[in-house]
């Protein structure tokens, strides 16, 4: 039954509904990716559990639980804004530029990737500290402090001169956009994830701090240990060799270069983050069914039995014509789906009725309708109840209590005793 109802619902879907579902699914997909790459993933699971309990309580009519959860969510939203204000700001920044691919006139070519790899290898051998940031799609300006604008062509000589210990900007970071070095000597926000920074210095903390807030790729060369590390998507790790470094940079560029440059971008649209996309579409469809289809106006026809109540003493209901009526209710589709037809009942008040045929017009006053549903029509609108005198020995109450035979025996005249019984005879 529910499969047929679901099929009928999707058959009537309009273009506006499709666009509605697509937009909500896209927003949910972005939120899921944000939860995936931040520390808010556990918070998201808790929120989803509470939201599921709230929806179940609301649909089941558990008013106390619904009221308590409404108050909880009002406080929880304020707490989320205070606790995750930095993450929320980063999320809205990502949302603003998510569909706007950054136009790189001259993206990094294989030879320029080799420049970065050879320079990092040379710095590692000579124990020269360096921090190079490859920009992704997220804006970086809000996270950069100090430094100078450069807009120079990427080369080994330029990087070597910037990170020379005699250069004033060697302790800062360089920002690389495409094939240009746009800034040098800039300072980045430091990470507070000290467990991931064990044995690492300030440059590593700065690289991880930026990777936690943006989608940039940070290349760090340790001055003390002479090793190369990468910070990306909130994680930092040491690369085992220059070949692995080149593979990571190439993968980063494939992910961030605009679709006009990547000829196979549509494969990534289908394959990448497939689980998150499926979850987003499923949640969007569920929300549409509950809040859009569930709150759309609808009508339903129900077969409702007719009962008599408050029958006057000495009378009984001999017949009800008809015994059932067809009641049409109107309201929200959600309320009609959740309505239990057995809860519907037509109750005819016969407290002032007399013996004979009583005609009762059915209205809201004698029809019990749960929830926010309203009465539309009743067919037939009038029922007839025939009242007759009740036999004292055959009332339903006596039959139910099993007292009918006792009542009858009390009314039965007693036989006169034999005069000879109970008299004492003369003593012999």
PyMOL commands that set and color helices and strands:
alter all, ss='L'
color gray80, all
select helices_A, chain A and resi 2-11+15-37+41-59+63-83+85-97+110-126+141-143+156-162+194-197+202-213+242-256+265-271+274-293+333-338+341-343+364-366+392-394+396-401+404-411
alter helices_A, ss='H'
color red, helices_A
select strands_A, chain A and resi 130-134+148-153+173-177+180-186+217-221+228-232+235-238+297-309+315-321+324-332+345-349+356-361+367-368+374-379+382-389
alter strands_A, ss='S'
color yellow, strands_A
deselect
rebuild
show_as cartoon
